[in-house]
């Protein structure tokens, strides 16, 4: 007990120091990003000091990703970082050549759903994009100590708003409610080529793995948004690790904070 009492004040002090330093650090990085990153196709890889290809920083990028990313960002809020959007686009574009539908679990304001829908439209696939979200924020069973979020977080959205945002796209189907209950709206024989999982919570992420993984077509992919982020190490990461510990597949961890499971 004495050791716990001695450690606690240090932890509190570190937390206070981190909060004090956070604002000036963010301001400094915003300046660096504006000068050295935004508008540049090749940017400095920190801390290695070499320049690497970063299409998400280049607004004049005329590739398929550049177009889809601009359309999605101009259509409304985009809360997922550009590097993660780039990976989503690459995997969705690859999966568009496979049979099966696509899905996103955790839609919020529809930024990445917009990106995926635009990617599908450009690819000319007839796949349906299934969108799962309560549009009412985190459920009552969210546990902040485990999931990093509390009940009601992310409630500042609505199904009507996202429906309006995605109205130009055919083949988008909404499943409003909490996972895994809304999985019952799908045909049990449905098959999927691509799933984007962005639900943060342990139970929801585990339910996504259990329902979708057996229904992925060969070559299909699940992109997990929250695998590598420290606050979610006991939530999304733990759920993914626990599930795939019982599978033959080992997820690929990306430096973007995402993880990818290939069927």
N, C-alpha and C positions, 0 to 999 in steps of 0.2 A: 504493500500500500504506500509506503514512504517513497518508493521509486516512482509510482504513478503520480504522486503529488508533486514530485520534483520535475517530472517530464511535462506535466500539464502546463505550468507557467511558461516554459520554453516554447511549447507549441502555440500557446496564445500569443506570445511575443512575436513569433515568426509570422503568424497570421496577420498581426497588426502591421508589421513591417511590409509585408507583401501588399497589403491594401494601400499603404502610404505610397509605395513605389509604383503601383499599378497605373495611376493616371499619368504621371510624367513619362512612364515607359510607353504607354499607348500613344501619347502625343508625339513622342520622338519617333516611334515606328511609323506613325501616319505620315510624318514628314519624309522619312526615308523612302517609304513606299511611293509617295506621290512623285518624288524626284527620280528614283532609280528603277521603279518597277512598273508603274502604270504607263501604258502606252508602248512598252518594250516587249518584243517577241522573245528575246533572250534576256534573262535576268540572273543576278548573282545568287548562287546557292550558298546559303549560310549554314555552317561556318566554314565551308571548304574553299570559298573564294573563286569558284569557277562559274562561268555562265552556262545556263541550261535553258532548254526550250520551255516556255511558259505561255501557251496560247491564251490562257484566260486573262493575262495582263494586257493583251494587245487588242484594243477595240476595233482596229481596222482588219483584223484577221478575217479572211474570206473563205476559210474552210467551212465544212459542214458544222463543226462545233461552234466556230465563231458566229455563224448565223443563228443557230439554235439558242446559244447563250444570250445573244442580244435580244432576240424575240422574247425569251423568258424573263429577262431582267426588265425589259420595257413593259411587260404585261402586268407587273405588280411586284410585291416584295420578294426578294431572293435572299434567304438567310443562310444558305449553304455556301461555303467559300468556293471560289472559282476553281481551285485545284480539284476539289471533290466533285464539282459539276463536270469537269473535264473527264474524270474517270467514269462517272455515271454515263456520260454521253458515249464514251468509247465502248463500254460494255453493252449498253442498250443497242447501239448500232450493230455490234457483232451479233447480239441475240436476235436482231430483227431478221436475220437470215435463217433462223430456226423455226420449226413449227411451235405452236403454243401461244398462249396469251402472256400478258405482262401485268405486274401489280406493283403498287407502292403502298406500304403500310406506314402511316404517319405522314399526313399530307400538310397539315397546318394551313398556311396561306397559299399553298399550291405552287411554290417556286420550282421545285424539282419535278413535280408532276407536269408543269408546263414544259420544262426542258425535255422530259421523256416523250410527251405527246408530240412536240415539234419534231423530235428525232424520228419518231415512228412515222409521222406524216411525210417527212422528207424521204424516208426509206421506202415509202409506198407499200408498207405491209398492211394486211387486213386484221392484224392482231387487236384484240380488245385490251384496253388498259383499265384494270380494276383498281380503284382507289379506296383505301380503308382508313377511316378516321372518325372519331366521335364528334369532332368540331366543337367539343365542349370542354376541352382541356384535359389535364391528367385526371384519371379516375380516383375514386375515394380510397382505393387500396394502394395507391402510390406511397412508398415509404422513403422519405427524404434521406434517411441514414443509409439506405441501400441504393436507391434510384437517383439520388441527387436532385429530384424534383418533388414538389408537393402537390396534393390534390388541387385542381383548378388552374395550375400553371398551363400556359399556352392556350388559354381560352379566348384570346382576342382574335378570333376568326369565325367563319361561318360557312356552312355548306353552300349557301346561296351565293356568297362572294366567290368561292372557288369555282362553282358551276358557271358563273358569269365569265370568269377569267378563261375557262377552258371551252366555252361555247363554240368557238370556231372548229373544234376538233371532233371528228366522228369516232365512234368506238370507245368513248370514255364512259365507264360505268361507276357510279358512286355506291359505296356500301357504308352508310352512316350508322355508327354505333361503336361499341367496344369490341376489340379483338380479345378472344377468339370467337365471340358469339356471332359476328357477322360473316365468318367463314361458312356458316350454314347456308348462306345465300348462293353459294357457288355449287356447281355440279361436282359431285365427289369424284367424277372421272376427268375433271378438267386437268389440263397440262399447261405448264408455264416454261417460258424460255428465259424470263428475266424477272427478278423481284428486287425492289429497293426497300430495305428494312430500316426505318428511322423512328423507332418508338421508345427508345431509351430504357424503358423499364424491363426488369428481369422477366416477370411473367409473360409480358407481351412478346418480347423477343424470343423467348423459349417457345411460345405458341406458334410464332411464325416459322421457326425452324421445323417444328414437329409437323405442321400442316403442309408447308410448301415443299420441303426437301423431297419427300417421296413422290411428289407430283412434278418435279423438274424434269424436262426432257434431257437426253444426252447432250452435253455441251452447254446446258443452261447455267445461269449464274444468279446467285444471290449476293447483292452488294449490301453490306452492313455499314451504316453510316457512323456508328458510335463506338466502334470497337476499341480504338486506341486512345480515347480521351480519358485522362486521369479521373475526373469525377465519376465516370461511369464504369470504372473497373469492377465494381461489385454488382453492376446491373447488366447492361447489354453485353459487355465482354464476358462476364461470368456465365451468362445464359448460353452464349455461343460456344464457349469452351466446354461447358458441361454437355451440351448436345453433341458436338462433334467428337468428343472423347469416346463416344459410342459408335462412331461412324468410321468408314474407311477413308473418308476425305479429310484432309487437313486444310483449313482456311488459309488463304494467302493474306498476310498482313501488309498493308500499304503505308507508306510514310505520310499519307494524307490523314491518317486516323481511321481510315476505313479498313474493312477486311472483306475478302471475296471468297466465296465458296463455289467452285466449279464442279458441276455434276460429271 
